[in-house]
């Protein structure tokens, strides 16, 4: 350094923050996170021309041509020099350089320019796709496309910029089409329809987009729409260009017409690796019908193959009794025999029995097998272990230690010398066996289970009753021992059919008794493990087996056992170590199906007094009700429902925020509903109904709507049987609400009327409020607006009479929709604002979105499309965040309606397509018909009249089946098409 301070433009590149440039959008430059001023449009055009040359020098004449083409201004050269000088002052020194009468931009690396980064990423995606890694390719392409920020070289003038803009936008479309193609290859066809619909509207003459849209629609089960896309495309090409669709599009149409099976398959599955059998020797015989376990065989074989050159290779297999640990270990040992020419040792350590084998006894037999004379075998364990290791030194021996009790039993039996290996099987996970490769063996896959069953029974008997065979292996819980027993019984009884066996196993109470043949019995296998449990472990094993559901959380288990969380976790983890319980995920535990049946049998036999079983299930119900009530209160501040619920004695969880409460509700939905069904008896019925009521979001979201409705029917029937008017009224409210959201309006209406009468008879005010609101909603959907207005007005008064301000907001918003439907748009806005204001005052995020939904609809019909869109988009954000798929789908539909009113059909088509995808399988047929009607209008607006016709005809079919008045409107929409 010369000691002279440098001005900013004199700093070297290493002395300033890194420069970045963007051309995939507006032409911009950043220093670090600071956006630099790049000057006038012509100055940005100069910068773009230099950046796109990727470091090569551009002469002054080339730059003049780039900026002005054939008509440059008189002082064009001076202007170029001025632009370059200004840019040089903004950029770091050494970035924009003058050489050979021209200019160049020197970049530090390729990723400094967003275009260069995009090119690198696109090449990476193509490489991943060619290697078969579609997931990574899609991910990288999505990241590549995200680099664009609007139109390429936006607002940059000049012929060069226009040429490059066209080139880069075409490349962008090609990348997008490539990503969409991979979406379809990976089976994401339903999700792609919305995006493709919007793209075909924006680029109507791109046949590749039309081809992808046809394929996506066909794979989504919408064959008629797929063919309509071809018809629309053909008509458009003839009208615009006077040509027919290309051969690729025509071939796709023909394949759709003949329902080519290959079209329905997104991609071919990867072939499963196969293992090469080897000659077995000096081990227990492997079973001739060994089936599946391909991944485990490969994993264990790889560990054994690594024994050469290592001190010792040890693999420890753990799993429940009957899962096939020994069978797998013996099979793998036979395959690895050639790698261990000096012998294979085997012992059953009897770890599951009352008297496990002593290590010194086992060592004595091993030493004899290795050629050691009896007189040379020492007496103590330590001396035998030392001699054992000495005898194995220099040899390559495989040791199979079967059915081990624990790591202490195994350690003296390990070879400990290079070239040897040990395979250990145990019901206990040997986490304390240093250096061991641990393998947790699970049950078979359904395909493997069916293969094993077929090998034992015979292909001919199974082929004619495949469904019954699947029922049998499912009843066996895919447990290999159970499948082998069931198949052996059937093989020995030629007069039985597979269906006869399936029927016998369908009775859960006798299933374990049926699963025995000769000296094989599933129950006996479980009994060995249960008999070794400590009293506290055995109690936990019995009581937790009483709860239905795929698994149970640690907190719920603590409620069942009436123990602190830490003590419960210690007990459950100890059961996991015995393989009688499985750790489904951190903080979650589950039984194998047959182990659960055994645990329940133990509870009925051993749990004394018997009332403890009922008390355990009552504590679980209390836990779920208290926790659901806490979540409901957080989601709906000020709502009075929680004040009307049954009291609980067992506390529930507390949540820091609504996100945590919502996560708990959806993650526990299956177990919660299972608890509800189990509690449909007199002494727990009221709490079960209130639990379902407090979990109403499960029905409203559509996520668990069918299971929720089924549980509500079970409780309603149980309440009727008891003659408890209060319980029956509440159950009827819950059931009618569920049917309202599933679109079953007729049955919902009759149930809600009965609920209203029962609530009044039982002097139970809150259910009557809900029932009136539900009756109004159904009357609205059935176009009985006068009845609906009466019910909503009644609901408002009832909620206010209960002091439930939050509850009154819902019928206010619903009443707004009645005013809207009857031509009173201004008062509809007022009512919707009143409801929304209540929600906002009380801090209701989710219900506030319902208010915005009603307000957005009302604003849309008063011509305030911008305000309407704003309200609906905010509602959509909340519904998505809250996992309310039903409301998300309907809000997308309402946005499409606002778009149509604002003469934006392409945007409307995108919203309606997304609505159709989100509402798939939820909300009922009436809502689907409505979305199809709106989608048809949007498609017709962008010239896709063929697809519009298909949508309207499907909607008409739905409305006619429902005898819905909306059929008249759809017939009017179809009439001009029919006439044409």
Secondary structure, 3 states (H helix, E strand, C coil): CCCCCCCHHHCCHHHCCCEEEECCEECEEEECCEECCCCCHHHHHHHHHHHCCCCCCEEHHHHHHHHHCCCCCCCHHHHHHHHHHHHHHHCCCCCEEEECCEEEECCCCHHHEHHHHHHHHHHHHHHHHHCCCHHHHHHHHHHHHCCCEEEEEECCCCHHHHHHHHHHHHHHHHHHHHHHHHHHHCCCHHHHHHHHHHHHHHCCCCHHHHHHHHHHHHHCCCHHHHHHHHHHHHHHHHHHCCCCCCHHHHHHHHHHHCCCHHHHCCCCCCCCCCCCCCCCCCCCCCCCCCCCCHHHHHHHHHHHHCCCCCCCEEEEEECCCCCCHHHHHHHHHHHCHHHCCCCEEEEECCCCCCCCCCHHHHHHHHHHHCCCCHHHCCCCHHHHHHHHHHHHCCCCCEEEEEEECCHHHHHCCCCCCCCCEEEEEECCCCCCCCCCEEEECCCCCHHHHHHHHHHHHCHHHHHCCHHHHHHHHHHCCCCHHHHHHHHHHHHCCCCCCHHHHHHHHHCHHHHHHHCEECCEEHHHHHHHHHCCCCHHHHHHHHHHCCCCCCCEEHHHHHHHHCCCHHHHHHHHHHHHHCCCCEEEECCEEECCHHHHHHHHHHHHHHCCCCHHHHHHHHHHHHHHHHHHHHHHHHHCCCCHHHHHCCCCCCCCCCCCCHHHHHHHHHHCHHHHHHHHHHCCCCCCHHHHHHHHHHCCHHHHCCCCHHHHHHHHHHHHHHHHHHCCHHHHHHHHHHHHHHHHHHCCHHHHHHHHHHHHHHHHHCCCHHHHHHHHHHHHHHHHHCCCHHHHHHHHHHHHHHHHHCCCHHHHHHHHHHHHHHHHHCCCHHHHHHHHHHHHHHHHHHCCHHHHHHHHHHHHHHHHHCCCHHHHHHHHHHHHHHHHHCCCHHHHHHHHHHHHHHHHHCCCHHHHHHHHHHHHHHCCCCCHHHHHHHHHHHHHHHHHHCCCHHHHHHHHHHHHHHHHHHCCCHHHHHHHHHHHHHHC
